[in-house]
Amino acid sequence: MNSLRNQVLSLLEEQNGLTDEEIAAELRQFVPSAHPVLLICRQLENEGLLKRIKRIGKPSANFLTEDYTPEAPVDLAPQASSEELDLDIPSDSWHLKELHKIGFQHVGEWCQLGEQMTYSIFESGDRSDVLYAFVVDGTIAYLGHTKRSLSHRMNAYHKNTGDNGIERNHFYLQGLLKRGKDVQIYALFDPGTLQFAGHKISLTAGIETSLKEHFRPIWNMNQEAA
């Protein structure tokens, strides 16, 4: 599954000057509305790759700038660690349908920039008590929960600082990205309204085990086996 960011860039390469709504219409198979497109286009504008030009009486149009150059294909890399990593994740489109039904939002993605892996969070990166999912080719590869902010947890994966689970997932991410895969980040945020006998109940922490048993993400299963 090509990332939404790359799909937007590829579309503008062919049809420069499209509005958010026109891009969303072209990519309607992958986006429910123009809002994710708006967030990505604003991020691309901040990076200097895109210019959003306002027009009188019309929506803003998106134009690629001279600074934008298509990324060269990334060569396949050797294994990120000495241990054998199973990177074969089959496509499973029903996972995404279930995630949307539960209330998960597509909030970011991991990608490869040159020799380095990096991530971007489109929105809500500062919110805490989060249940998050790494999605590869429509399949949930990993489900995790963090009491701290989503950005803090993604930064731990990026820097490879934390427990054995973070270290293992860092190698999984690195291995997939160097093979040209994109890893999408989905998140379910705790509403903070559930209580029992006057005490707060975390929805995201409470539903985590049930969802792991339902989806059986391969990285979670590998960690349990280890």
MDAnalysis code that builds the backbone (N, CA, C; Angstrom):
import MDAnalysis as mda
import numpy as np

u = mda.Universe.empty(678, n_residues=226, atom_resindex=np.repeat(np.arange(226), 3), trajectory=True)
u.add_TopologyAttr("name", ["N", "CA", "C"] * 226)
u.add_TopologyAttr("resid", np.arange(1, 227))
u.add_TopologyAttr("resname", ["MET", "ASN", "SER", "LEU", "ARG", "ASN", "GLN", "VAL", "LEU", "SER", "LEU", "LEU", "GLU", "GLU", "GLN", "ASN", "GLY", "LEU", "THR", "ASP", "GLU", "GLU", "ILE", "ALA", "ALA", "GLU", "LEU", "ARG", "GLN", "PHE", "VAL", "PRO", "SER", "ALA", "HIS", "PRO", "VAL", "LEU", "LEU", "ILE", "CYS", "ARG", "GLN", "LEU", "GLU", "ASN", "GLU", "GLY", "LEU", "LEU", "LYS", "ARG", "ILE", "LYS", "ARG", "ILE", "GLY", "LYS", "PRO", "SER", "ALA", "ASN", "PHE", "LEU", "THR", "GLU", "ASP", "TYR", "THR", "PRO", "GLU", "ALA", "PRO", "VAL", "ASP", "LEU", "ALA", "PRO", "GLN", "ALA", "SER", "SER", "GLU", "GLU", "LEU", "ASP", "LEU", "ASP", "ILE", "PRO", "SER", "ASP", "SER", "TRP", "HIS", "LEU", "LYS", "GLU", "LEU", "HIS", "LYS", "ILE", "GLY", "PHE", "GLN", "HIS", "VAL", "GLY", "GLU", "TRP", "CYS", "GLN", "LEU", "GLY", "GLU", "GLN", "MET", "THR", "TYR", "SER", "ILE", "PHE", "GLU", "SER", "GLY", "ASP", "ARG", "SER", "ASP", "VAL", "LEU", "TYR", "ALA", "PHE", "VAL", "VAL", "ASP", "GLY", "THR", "ILE", "ALA", "TYR", "LEU", "GLY", "HIS", "THR", "LYS", "ARG", "SER", "LEU", "SER", "HIS", "ARG", "MET", "ASN", "ALA", "TYR", "HIS", "LYS", "ASN", "THR", "GLY", "ASP", "ASN", "GLY", "ILE", "GLU", "ARG", "ASN", "HIS", "PHE", "TYR", "LEU", "GLN", "GLY", "LEU", "LEU", "LYS", "ARG", "GLY", "LYS", "ASP", "VAL", "GLN", "ILE", "TYR", "ALA", "LEU", "PHE", "ASP", "PRO", "GLY", "THR", "LEU", "GLN", "PHE", "ALA", "GLY", "HIS", "LYS", "ILE", "SER", "LEU", "THR", "ALA", "GLY", "ILE", "GLU", "THR", "SER", "LEU", "LYS", "GLU", "HIS", "PHE", "ARG", "PRO", "ILE", "TRP", "ASN", "MET", "ASN", "GLN", "GLU", "ALA", "ALA"])
u.atoms.positions = np.array([
    [0.842, -1.189, 0.000],
    [0.000, 0.000, 0.000],
    [0.882, 1.245, 0.000],
    [0.786, 2.058, -1.032],
    [1.543, 3.290, -1.098],
    [0.965, 4.276, -0.090],
    [1.820, 5.073, 0.547],
    [1.342, 5.999, 1.561],
    [0.486, 7.083, 0.922],
    [-0.415, 7.653, 1.714],
    [-1.276, 8.715, 1.214],
    [-0.446, 9.913, 0.789],
    [0.607, 10.195, 1.526],
    [1.509, 11.296, 1.171],
    [2.060, 11.098, -0.242],
    [2.591, 9.903, -0.520],
    [3.165, 9.634, -1.837],
    [2.100, 9.643, -2.932],
    [0.891, 9.191, -2.602],
    [-0.184, 9.213, -3.590],
    [-0.568, 10.647, -3.952],
    [-0.592, 11.528, -2.944],
    [-0.889, 12.939, -3.211],
    [0.177, 13.545, -4.109],
    [1.441, 13.279, -3.802],
    [2.542, 13.820, -4.605],
    [2.501, 13.278, -6.039],
    [2.253, 11.981, -6.172],
    [2.192, 11.378, -7.507],
    [1.049, 11.964, -8.328],
    [-0.084, 12.195, -7.672],
    [-1.236, 12.763, -8.369],
    [-0.947, 14.185, -8.838],
    [-0.276, 14.972, -7.993],
    [0.049, 16.343, -8.374],
    [1.130, 16.391, -9.448],
    [1.956, 15.364, -9.519],
    [2.914, 15.286, -10.624],
    [2.170, 15.202, -11.959],
    [1.051, 14.479, -11.958],
    [0.273, 14.301, -13.182],
    [-0.684, 15.464, -13.418],
    [-1.271, 15.996, -12.328],
    [-2.285, 17.049, -12.456],
    [-1.987, 18.151, -11.437],
    [-0.983, 18.953, -11.694],
    [-0.605, 20.008, -10.769],
    [-1.710, 21.056, -10.670],
    [-2.005, 21.517, -9.440],
    [-3.011, 22.553, -9.263],
    [-4.362, 22.063, -8.799],
    [-4.450, 20.820, -8.319],
    [-5.724, 20.282, -7.840],
    [-6.043, 20.837, -6.454],
    [-7.330, 20.953, -6.132],
    [-7.764, 21.341, -4.796],
    [-7.771, 20.114, -3.885],
    [-7.923, 20.335, -2.579],
    [-8.001, 19.214, -1.635],
    [-9.157, 18.288, -2.000],
    [-10.303, 18.898, -2.342],
    [-11.488, 18.099, -2.665],
    [-11.273, 17.282, -3.940],
    [-10.585, 17.850, -4.914],
    [-10.317, 17.121, -6.161],
    [-9.350, 15.966, -5.926],
    [-8.356, 16.190, -5.064],
    [-7.421, 15.111, -4.733],
    [-8.155, 13.993, -3.999],
    [-9.006, 14.371, -3.031],
    [-9.763, 13.378, -2.268],
    [-10.689, 12.574, -3.177],
    [-11.257, 13.243, -4.182],
    [-12.143, 12.549, -5.121],
    [-11.370, 11.523, -5.939],
    [-10.144, 11.878, -6.339],
    [-9.314, 10.945, -7.100],
    [-8.867, 9.763, -6.242],
    [-8.699, 10.016, -4.942],
    [-8.212, 8.981, -4.026],
    [-9.307, 8.478, -3.099],
    [-10.544, 8.549, -3.560],
    [-11.686, 8.224, -2.695],
    [-11.653, 6.781, -2.202],
    [-10.896, 5.934, -2.880],
    [-10.770, 4.546, -2.427],
    [-9.969, 4.458, -1.119],
    [-9.159, 5.495, -0.853],
    [-8.251, 5.435, 0.293],
    [-8.583, 6.446, 1.388],
    [-9.338, 7.494, 1.082],
    [-9.628, 8.521, 2.088],
    [-11.138, 8.733, 2.195],
    [-11.666, 8.867, 3.421],
    [-13.108, 9.047, 3.606],
    [-13.574, 10.467, 3.305],
    [-12.642, 11.444, 3.355],
    [-13.009, 12.843, 3.139],
    [-11.766, 13.615, 2.729],
    [-11.928, 14.921, 2.532],
    [-10.803, 15.770, 2.127],
    [-9.918, 16.159, 3.312],
    [-10.358, 15.864, 4.542],
    [-9.604, 16.317, 5.714],
    [-8.193, 15.728, 5.784],
    [-7.995, 14.413, 5.595],
    [-6.618, 13.892, 5.607],
    [-5.749, 14.512, 4.520],
    [-6.347, 14.791, 3.359],
    [-5.605, 15.429, 2.268],
    [-5.172, 16.829, 2.674],
    [-6.081, 17.571, 3.316],
    [-5.759, 18.918, 3.805],
    [-4.558, 18.886, 4.745],
    [-4.538, 17.932, 5.688],
    [-3.447, 17.845, 6.653],
    [-2.121, 17.542, 5.965],
    [-2.159, 16.622, 5.000],
    [-0.927, 16.265, 4.299],
    [-0.431, 17.421, 3.444],
    [-1.338, 18.114, 2.758],
    [-0.931, 19.239, 1.914],
    [-0.333, 20.371, 2.750],
    [-0.886, 20.599, 3.926],
    [-0.314, 21.624, 4.803],
    [1.086, 21.225, 5.256],
    [1.280, 19.927, 5.551],
    [2.595, 19.454, 5.951],
    [3.590, 19.602, 4.801],
    [3.171, 19.265, 3.583],
    [4.041, 19.394, 2.416],
    [4.394, 20.856, 2.159],
    [3.435, 21.752, 2.436],
    [3.713, 23.181, 2.280],
    [4.753, 23.633, 3.296],
    [4.651, 23.139, 4.531],
    [5.633, 23.481, 5.559],
    [7.024, 22.989, 5.179],
    [7.087, 21.881, 4.441],
    [8.373, 21.330, 4.012],
    [8.903, 22.018, 2.763],
    [8.103, 22.914, 2.179],
    [8.544, 23.628, 0.993],
    [8.378, 22.871, -0.306],
    [7.670, 21.735, -0.264],
    [7.483, 20.925, -1.465],
    [6.232, 21.307, -2.232],
    [5.372, 22.061, -1.607],
    [4.067, 22.362, -2.202],
    [3.675, 23.794, -1.843],
    [2.975, 24.451, -2.742],
    [2.464, 25.796, -2.510],
    [0.949, 25.784, -2.640],
    [0.279, 26.244, -1.578],
    [-1.187, 26.334, -1.604],
    [-1.561, 27.769, -1.978],
    [-2.157, 27.921, -3.139],
    [-2.466, 29.244, -3.666],
    [-3.960, 29.512, -3.529],
    [-4.268, 30.592, -2.803],
    [-5.658, 30.981, -2.611],
    [-6.183, 31.686, -3.866],
    [-7.453, 31.384, -4.178],
    [-8.080, 31.983, -5.360],
    [-9.404, 32.609, -4.949],
    [-9.700, 33.759, -5.508],
    [-10.925, 34.472, -5.160],
    [-12.150, 33.652, -5.571],
    [-13.003, 33.361, -4.588],
    [-14.245, 32.637, -4.861],
    [-14.065, 31.167, -5.138],
    [-12.842, 30.655, -5.003],
    [-12.579, 29.243, -5.277],
    [-11.702, 28.668, -4.170],
    [-11.747, 27.345, -3.968],
    [-10.874, 26.724, -2.953],
    [-9.409, 26.875, -3.339],
    [-8.536, 26.795, -2.338],
    [-7.095, 26.862, -2.593],
    [-6.659, 25.684, -3.456],
    [-5.702, 25.951, -4.345],
    [-5.166, 24.909, -5.210],
    [-3.750, 24.572, -4.767],
    [-3.351, 23.316, -4.987],
    [-2.052, 22.820, -4.552],
    [-1.106, 22.666, -5.751],
    [0.038, 23.315, -5.670],
    [1.023, 23.271, -6.746],
    [2.369, 22.802, -6.201],
    [2.982, 21.834, -6.882],
    [4.321, 21.406, -6.497],
    [5.313, 22.529, -6.781],
    [6.277, 22.713, -5.895],
    [7.276, 23.761, -6.070],
    [8.495, 23.210, -6.811],
    [9.414, 24.087, -7.137],
    [10.634, 23.676, -7.825],
    [11.537, 22.843, -6.919],
    [11.307, 22.935, -5.610],
    [12.123, 22.162, -4.663],
    [11.746, 20.686, -4.637],
    [10.580, 20.349, -5.214],
    [10.137, 18.961, -5.174],
    [10.796, 18.162, -6.289],
    [11.387, 17.044, -5.918],
    [11.911, 16.082, -6.882],
    [11.464, 14.704, -6.444],
    [10.981, 13.875, -7.375],
    [10.538, 12.524, -6.992],
    [11.658, 11.763, -6.308],
    [11.301, 11.052, -5.233],
    [12.298, 10.292, -4.494],
    [12.771, 9.101, -5.313],
    [14.089, 8.861, -5.253],
    [14.645, 7.696, -5.936],
    [14.247, 6.436, -5.191],
    [14.076, 5.324, -5.907],
    [13.733, 4.071, -5.220],
    [14.795, 3.706, -4.200],
    [14.356, 3.168, -3.068],
    [15.271, 2.756, -2.003],
    [15.737, 1.335, -2.260],
    [17.057, 1.126, -2.238],
    [17.583, -0.217, -2.456],
    [17.204, -1.126, -1.301],
    [17.052, -2.406, -1.601],
    [16.780, -3.364, -0.545],
    [17.985, -3.427, 0.376],
    [17.706, -3.474, 1.669],
    [18.786, -3.441, 2.651],
    [18.920, -4.803, 3.313],
    [20.064, -5.087, 3.908],
    [20.202, -6.331, 4.666],
    [19.345, -6.282, 5.912],
    [19.223, -7.398, 6.589],
    [18.419, -7.442, 7.804],
    [18.915, -6.408, 8.802],
    [17.969, -5.784, 9.524],
    [18.330, -4.734, 10.467],
    [19.023, -5.298, 11.695],
    [18.827, -6.585, 12.008],
    [19.479, -7.189, 13.158],
    [19.939, -8.586, 12.769],
    [20.678, -9.194, 13.663],
    [21.224, -10.509, 13.360],
    [20.168, -11.605, 13.438],
    [19.072, -11.334, 14.139],
    [18.045, -12.364, 14.267],
    [17.139, -12.383, 13.032],
    [16.539, -13.512, 12.786],
    [15.656, -13.664, 11.642],
    [14.359, -12.892, 11.889],
    [13.987, -12.026, 10.962],
    [12.746, -11.269, 11.092],
    [11.789, -11.680, 9.983],
    [10.576, -12.048, 10.351],
    [9.564, -12.416, 9.365],
    [8.847, -11.139, 8.938],
    [9.182, -10.638, 7.741],
    [8.610, -9.384, 7.259],
    [7.476, -9.622, 6.258],
    [7.079, -10.877, 6.100],
    [6.010, -11.195, 5.155],
    [4.664, -10.983, 5.830],
    [4.030, -9.844, 5.541],
    [2.734, -9.521, 6.138],
    [1.679, -9.544, 5.031],
    [0.772, -10.508, 5.025],
    [-0.222, -10.607, 3.956],
    [-1.235, -9.471, 4.027],
    [-1.784, -9.115, 2.869],
    [-2.807, -8.064, 2.823],
    [-4.080, -8.551, 3.493],
    [-4.715, -7.651, 4.231],
    [-5.937, -8.004, 4.952],
    [-6.810, -6.759, 5.062],
    [-7.558, -6.450, 4.014],
    [-8.285, -5.185, 3.947],
    [-9.372, -5.076, 5.020],
    [-9.832, -6.218, 5.550],
    [-10.889, -6.144, 6.566],
    [-10.375, -5.518, 7.853],
    [-9.079, -5.572, 8.080],
    [-8.514, -4.938, 9.264],
    [-8.827, -3.443, 9.282],
    [-8.620, -2.781, 8.145],
    [-8.869, -1.341, 8.078],
    [-10.343, -1.023, 8.308],
    [-11.211, -1.819, 7.737],
    [-12.646, -1.594, 7.933],
    [-13.010, -1.699, 9.408],
    [-12.431, -2.692, 10.086],
    [-12.698, -2.867, 11.513],
    [-12.143, -1.698, 12.317],
    [-10.940, -1.249, 11.969],
    [-10.332, -0.135, 12.697],
    [-11.199, 1.117, 12.609],
    [-11.667, 1.425, 11.391],
    [-12.525, 2.597, 11.214],
    [-13.833, 2.443, 11.995],
    [-14.371, 1.232, 12.003],
    [-15.624, 0.969, 12.719],
    [-15.445, 1.185, 14.220],
    [-14.295, 0.777, 14.752],
    [-14.022, 0.926, 16.185],
    [-13.798, 2.381, 16.554],
    [-13.261, 3.158, 15.632],
    [-13.010, 4.576, 15.905],
    [-11.560, 4.992, 15.761],
    [-10.716, 4.099, 15.253],
    [-9.320, 4.456, 15.017],
    [-9.239, 5.512, 13.905],
    [-8.246, 6.392, 14.025],
    [-7.993, 7.424, 13.024],
    [-6.601, 7.230, 12.430],
    [-6.480, 7.511, 11.130],
    [-5.161, 7.507, 10.486],
    [-4.480, 8.816, 10.850],
    [-3.440, 8.748, 11.701],
    [-2.844, 9.963, 12.245],
    [-1.399, 10.174, 11.822],
    [-0.799, 9.232, 11.114],
    [0.594, 9.426, 10.719],
    [1.133, 8.232, 9.970],
    [2.434, 8.259, 9.734],
    [3.057, 7.155, 9.009],
    [4.571, 7.176, 9.210],
    [5.156, 6.004, 9.036],
    [6.604, 5.845, 9.005],
    [7.054, 5.798, 7.560],
    [8.208, 6.384, 7.267],
    [8.731, 6.332, 5.908],
    [10.251, 6.370, 5.954],
    [10.864, 6.080, 4.818],
    [12.318, 6.071, 4.698],
    [12.764, 7.320, 3.951],
    [13.648, 8.102, 4.552],
    [14.224, 9.283, 3.916],
    [15.723, 9.063, 3.786],
    [16.166, 8.732, 2.568],
    [17.574, 8.415, 2.380],
    [17.942, 7.168, 3.134],
    [18.908, 7.276, 4.034],
    [19.345, 6.137, 4.827],
    [18.663, 6.080, 6.187],
    [17.828, 7.048, 6.483],
    [17.216, 7.142, 7.804],
    [15.719, 6.865, 7.742],
    [15.195, 6.215, 8.777],
    [13.748, 6.077, 8.894],
    [13.229, 7.235, 9.744],
    [12.037, 7.685, 9.435],
    [11.443, 8.774, 10.184],
    [9.938, 8.581, 10.229],
    [9.266, 9.411, 11.010],
    [7.818, 9.315, 11.100],
    [7.220, 10.714, 11.082],
    [5.969, 10.795, 10.733],
    [5.235, 12.063, 10.790],
    [3.885, 11.799, 11.438],
    [3.475, 12.711, 12.306],
    [2.162, 12.651, 12.945],
    [1.364, 13.837, 12.422],
    [0.256, 13.555, 11.764],
    [-0.539, 14.617, 11.160],
    [-1.282, 15.428, 12.209],
    [-1.764, 14.769, 13.258],
    [-2.562, 15.462, 14.265],
    [-2.592, 14.643, 15.558],
    [-2.903, 15.328, 16.665],
    [-3.139, 14.696, 17.971],
    [-1.935, 13.963, 18.526],
    [-0.734, 14.331, 18.096],
    [0.455, 13.670, 18.592],
    [0.720, 13.907, 20.065],
    [0.143, 14.990, 20.617],
    [0.375, 15.322, 22.020],
    [-0.633, 14.666, 22.958],
    [-1.623, 13.947, 22.420],
    [-2.624, 13.313, 23.266],
    [-2.074, 12.026, 23.882],
    [-2.450, 11.772, 25.127],
    [-1.945, 10.614, 25.863],
    [-3.041, 9.560, 26.030],
    [-2.671, 8.431, 26.647],
    [-3.573, 7.294, 26.829],
    [-4.123, 6.857, 25.473],
    [-3.215, 6.336, 24.655],
    [-3.515, 6.046, 23.251],
    [-3.309, 4.563, 22.948],
    [-4.244, 3.993, 22.208],
    [-4.077, 2.665, 21.628],
    [-3.725, 2.882, 20.160],
    [-2.563, 2.389, 19.740],
    [-2.100, 2.678, 18.382],
    [-1.843, 1.380, 17.614],
    [-1.895, 1.494, 16.293],
    [-1.692, 0.335, 15.429],
    [-0.751, 0.705, 14.297],
    [0.176, -0.210, 13.978],
    [0.998, -0.093, 12.782],
    [0.344, -0.946, 11.696],
    [0.040, -0.331, 10.568],
    [-0.687, -1.013, 9.496],
    [0.199, -1.092, 8.256],
    [0.358, -2.299, 7.716],
    [1.176, -2.547, 6.529],
    [0.322, -3.277, 5.502],
    [0.179, -2.693, 4.327],
    [-0.626, -3.312, 3.261],
    [-2.032, -3.671, 3.747],
    [-2.615, -2.803, 4.560],
    [-3.978, -3.019, 5.035],
    [-4.088, -3.958, 6.217],
    [-2.969, -4.499, 6.690],
    [-2.971, -5.460, 7.788],
    [-2.357, -4.831, 9.045],
    [-2.967, -5.089, 10.189],
    [-2.406, -4.616, 11.446],
    [-1.204, -5.496, 11.802],
    [-0.022, -4.879, 11.801],
    [1.189, -5.619, 12.156],
    [1.440, -5.583, 13.654],
    [0.997, -4.488, 14.304],
    [1.244, -4.358, 15.738],
    [0.196, -3.470, 16.380],
    [-0.228, -3.844, 17.591],
    [-1.116, -3.041, 18.423],
    [-0.411, -2.757, 19.743],
    [-0.419, -1.495, 20.154],
    [0.220, -1.148, 21.412],
    [-0.530, -0.042, 22.124],
    [-0.266, 0.090, 23.410],
    [-0.903, 1.130, 24.211],
    [0.166, 1.924, 24.931],
    [-0.025, 3.234, 25.024],
    [0.880, 4.082, 25.782],
    [0.096, 5.048, 26.654],
    [0.537, 5.194, 27.897],
    [-0.081, 6.175, 28.779],
    [0.416, 7.584, 28.463],
    [1.601, 7.660, 27.851],
    [2.166, 8.954, 27.505],
    [1.686, 9.368, 26.118],
    [2.233, 10.440, 25.572],
    [1.749, 10.941, 24.290],
    [2.166, 10.014, 23.152],
    [1.396, 10.069, 22.068],
    [1.702, 9.248, 20.900],
    [3.060, 9.641, 20.322],
    [3.349, 10.937, 20.264],
    [4.639, 11.395, 19.730],
    [5.799, 10.869, 20.574],
    [5.609, 10.833, 21.892],
    [6.660, 10.325, 22.781],
    [6.949, 8.859, 22.478],
    [5.911, 8.050, 22.277],
    [6.116, 6.634, 21.987],
    [6.759, 6.438, 20.610],
    [6.326, 7.205, 19.592],
    [6.925, 7.067, 18.269],
    [8.392, 7.488, 18.302],
    [8.718, 8.481, 19.112],
    [10.101, 8.924, 19.240],
    [10.966, 7.837, 19.876],
    [10.372, 7.067, 20.799],
    [11.098, 5.953, 21.408],
    [11.429, 4.892, 20.358],
    [10.464, 4.597, 19.476],
    [10.729, 3.654, 18.388],
    [11.807, 4.208, 17.454],
    [11.732, 5.497, 17.173],
    [12.669, 6.125, 16.237],
    [14.099, 6.064, 16.774],
    [14.270, 6.378, 18.062],
    [15.597, 6.401, 18.670],
    [16.023, 5.038, 19.220],
    [15.081, 4.081, 19.208],
    [15.349, 2.738, 19.727],
    [15.753, 2.801, 21.199],
    [14.959, 3.531, 21.975],
    [15.208, 3.657, 23.415],
    [14.002, 3.118, 24.173],
    [14.201, 2.056, 24.929],
    [13.089, 1.500, 25.688],
    [13.320, 0.031, 25.984],
    [12.226, -0.688, 26.181],
    [12.326, -2.101, 26.543],
    [12.564, -2.968, 25.313],
    [12.545, -4.288, 25.527],
    [12.797, -5.216, 24.426],
    [11.749, -5.123, 23.333],
    [10.497, -4.814, 23.725],
    [9.442, -4.685, 22.728],
    [9.698, -3.527, 21.786],
    [10.130, -2.394, 22.314],
    [10.446, -1.234, 21.476],
    [11.637, -1.541, 20.580],
    [12.645, -2.212, 21.130],
    [13.825, -2.564, 20.330],
    [13.448, -3.487, 19.177],
    [12.631, -4.495, 19.471],
    [12.232, -5.439, 18.418],
    [11.422, -4.733, 17.333],
    [10.462, -3.883, 17.735],
    [9.650, -3.177, 16.748],
    [10.479, -2.181, 15.949],
    [11.507, -1.597, 16.565],
    [12.407, -0.713, 15.825],
    [13.045, -1.471, 14.664],
    [13.497, -2.700, 14.930],
    [14.119, -3.494, 13.878],
    [13.100, -3.913, 12.813],
    [11.891, -4.230, 13.242],
    [10.843, -4.564, 12.275],
    [10.580, -3.365, 11.354],
    [10.383, -2.188, 11.955],
    [10.122, -0.974, 11.173],
    [11.264, -0.706, 10.211],
    [12.480, -0.773, 10.711],
    [13.649, -0.500, 9.889],
    [13.738, -1.475, 8.721],
    [13.495, -2.751, 9.017],
    [13.571, -3.752, 7.967],
    [12.539, -3.549, 6.878],
    [11.303, -3.233, 7.268],
    [10.246, -3.016, 6.284],
    [10.491, -1.768, 5.454],
    [10.845, -0.677, 6.103],
    [11.033, 0.590, 5.397],
    [12.170, 0.501, 4.386],
    [13.231, -0.199, 4.733],
    [14.356, -0.336, 3.809],
    [14.019, -1.252, 2.641],
    [12.909, -1.955, 2.747],
    [12.432, -2.782, 1.638],
    [11.339, -2.080, 0.842],
    [11.168, -0.773, 1.097],
    [10.239, 0.023, 0.307],
    [8.808, 0.007, 0.790],
    [8.566, -0.566, 1.972],
    [7.205, -0.601, 2.516],
    [6.900, 0.691, 3.275],
    [5.630, 1.075, 3.285],
    [5.171, 2.185, 4.111],
    [4.364, 1.620, 5.273],
    [4.555, 2.197, 6.443],
    [3.864, 1.750, 7.650],
    [2.984, 2.894, 8.145],
    [1.684, 2.686, 8.108],
    [0.745, 3.717, 8.549],
    [0.481, 3.594, 10.043],
    [0.254, 4.745, 10.676],
    [-0.033, 4.790, 12.111],
    [-1.503, 5.137, 12.311],
    [-2.226, 4.261, 12.985],
    [-3.626, 4.510, 13.350],
    [-3.704, 4.625, 14.869],
    [-4.640, 5.423, 15.359],
    [-4.730, 5.627, 16.805],
    [-6.171, 5.737, 17.271],
    [-6.409, 5.201, 18.463],
    [-7.685, 5.352, 19.157],
    [-7.394, 6.103, 20.448],
    [-8.014, 7.260, 20.612],
    [-7.743, 8.106, 21.770],
    [-8.818, 7.903, 22.837],
    [-8.371, 7.833, 24.082],
    [-9.313, 7.623, 25.175],
    [-10.184, 8.867, 25.354],
    [-11.518, 8.695, 25.432],
    [-12.399, 9.867, 25.573],
    [-12.303, 10.531, 26.939],
    [-11.834, 9.782, 27.953],
    [-11.677, 10.344, 29.287],
    [-12.980, 10.557, 30.038],
    [-14.056, 9.924, 29.574],
    [-15.371, 10.143, 30.186],
    [-15.899, 8.930, 30.934],
    [-15.233, 7.777, 30.801],
    [-15.730, 6.560, 31.438],
    [-15.306, 6.496, 32.899],
    [-16.261, 6.158, 33.764],
    [-15.983, 6.065, 35.191],
    [-16.704, 4.866, 35.797],
    [-16.141, 4.367, 36.912],
    [-16.794, 3.332, 37.694],
    [-16.597, 3.685, 39.169],
    [-17.708, 3.831, 39.888],
    [-17.682, 4.197, 41.305],
    [-16.844, 5.442, 41.545],
    [-16.957, 6.381, 40.612],
    [-16.236, 7.640, 40.758],
    [-14.791, 7.607, 40.307],
    [-14.350, 6.467, 39.759],
    [-12.962, 6.351, 39.310],
    [-12.922, 6.261, 37.783],
    [-11.935, 6.924, 37.194],
    [-11.797, 6.925, 35.740],
    [-11.398, 5.549, 35.227],
    [-11.991, 5.146, 34.117],
    [-11.651, 3.903, 33.444],
    [-11.045, 4.245, 32.085],
    [-9.915, 3.643, 31.766],
    [-9.285, 3.857, 30.466],
    [-9.874, 2.896, 29.445],
    [-10.585, 3.437, 28.462],
    [-11.158, 2.611, 27.398],
    [-10.051, 1.963, 26.575],
    [-9.024, 2.734, 26.230],
    [-7.980, 2.217, 25.352],
    [-7.187, 1.091, 26.003],
    [-6.873, 1.238, 27.296],
    [-6.148, 0.177, 27.999],
    [-7.028, -1.052, 28.182],
    [-8.319, -0.824, 28.414],
    [-9.233, -1.929, 28.667],
    [-9.527, -2.773, 27.450],
    [-9.541, -2.151, 26.274],
    [-9.906, -2.877, 25.051],
    [-8.693, -3.482, 24.357],
    [-7.491, -3.135, 24.819],
    [-6.260, -3.564, 24.138],
    [-6.175, -5.079, 24.008],
    [-6.327, -5.810, 25.104],
    [-6.175, -7.269, 25.070],
    [-7.189, -7.912, 24.132],
    [-8.425, -7.432, 24.187],
    [-9.479, -7.993, 23.335],
    [-9.159, -7.808, 21.855],
    [-8.656, -6.626, 21.491],
    [-8.340, -6.362, 20.085],
    [-7.129, -7.167, 19.619],
    [-6.168, -7.380, 20.505],
    [-5.027, -8.215, 20.134],
    [-5.475, -9.648, 19.847],
    [-6.397, -10.151, 20.655],
    [-6.914, -11.499, 20.427],
    [-7.739, -11.562, 19.144],
    [-8.411, -10.450, 18.808],
    [-9.255, -10.415, 17.616],
    [-8.424, -10.327, 16.338],
    [-7.462, -9.400, 16.306],
    [-6.683, -9.170, 15.090],
    [-5.444, -10.070, 15.008],
    [-4.912, -10.505, 16.153],
    [-3.711, -11.336, 16.218],
    [-2.576, -10.744, 15.372],
    [-2.135, -9.507, 15.681],
    [-1.047, -8.881, 14.910],
    [0.237, -9.705, 15.022],
    [0.928, -9.864, 13.906],
    [2.068, -10.776, 13.839],
    [3.201, -10.339, 14.762],
    [3.432, -9.018, 14.910],
    [4.547, -8.587, 15.768],
    [4.233, -8.859, 17.242],
    [2.962, -8.686, 17.626],
    [2.572, -9.014, 18.996],
    [2.744, -10.500, 19.268],
    [2.326, -11.328, 18.301],
    [2.437, -12.772, 18.462],
    [3.902, -13.191, 18.568],
    [4.780, -12.562, 17.771],
    [6.208, -12.891, 17.815],
    [6.799, -12.526, 19.183],
    [6.360, -11.382, 19.734],
    [6.876, -10.982, 21.036],
    [6.394, -11.933, 22.141],
    [5.144, -12.374, 22.037],
    [4.641, -13.324, 23.020],
    [5.398, -14.648, 22.940],
    [5.707, -15.068, 21.712],
    [6.444, -16.322, 21.532],
    [7.871, -16.192, 22.063],
    [8.454, -14.986, 21.902],
    [9.828, -14.776, 22.390],
    [9.876, -14.747, 23.902],
])
